[in-house]
């Protein structure tokens, strides 16, 4: 399933100003998880619920649904819209910006 999500601009925020993020508890928990690094895609995906593709490097561009098989939940957010939608059968693919 592919969903296309457009990014609406916030009416309450001046463009270029930083966004306020979560509570200190959320930030602390995130910092704890950020301390471990995976050596490759497969080991990272084995512990993941969601994968966010945030750049257009060739390592990302060539991924298929088979690569995401180790994930607990197969949710992939494709920010730069580089993944081949036809090769993502069985993955909940969310494409940003249409």
N, C-alpha and C positions, 0 to 999 in steps of 0.2 A: 504494500500500500504506500503510495506517495502522497504526501500532503505538501502544499505550497503555502508558505506563510510570508506575508509582506510585513515589513517592519514599520509600523506607524510612528510618527514623530510625537513625542510627548508635548502636550500643550502647556504643561506646568514647568517646563525646564527650558532655559535659554540654551540654544545650540552651543556646544563647546564647553559647557560646564559639566563637572563630574557628576556621576550618579551616586546616590547614597545606597550602600549595600548592607543588607542584613544586620543582625545583632552581633555583638562580640562573641557570643557562643557559636554562632554559625561560622564566623571568621576563624575562630580557634580550631573548630573541628576540621575546617577546610585545610588549615595549615598543617594539621597532623597528617592528613591523607597525602598532602603534597610532598612529604618527606621521602616517600618511596618512589623509585623510578623503575620502569620496566625496561628490559634490555631490547625488546622488539615488540611488534604489533601483537603477535599471538599471545605473549604473556600479559600484555596490557589488557587485551580484550577478555581474557579469562576471568578477570575480576570486575569487569565493567557491566553496568546496566545501560549506559548511554555512551555513544562516541560522537564527539563534535569535530567535524572536519573544518578547520579554520584557515587553511591556506591551500594553494593549488600546486603543491609539490607533487612530483611524479609518484612518490610512494603512496600518496592518497589516491591519486587519479586512477591507478591500476587496481584498486581494491574491488572485490566482488562479494556477493552474499556469502560465499564459502569462507572468506576471510573473517567474517563477523560471526561465524558459527559458534566459537567458544563463549560468546557473551551470554550473560544470564538473561537479559532482555535485549532483544535485537532492535534497539532504537538508535538511528544514526541521523544526526543533524548535519546537513550539507550546506554550509555557509556560502562558499564560493561557487556552488552549483557545478561541481566537476565530476561527480560520480555518475556512471552510466546507469540510468534508472532501469533499463531492461535487465541488467545483471544483478539487480537487488531483490530478486524474488525471495520472499520470506523475511525480509527486513522491513521494519517500520521506518521508512525514509522520510525525513522532514526536510524539504528544500526551502531555504530562506530566500526571500526576494523574488521568487517566481521566475 
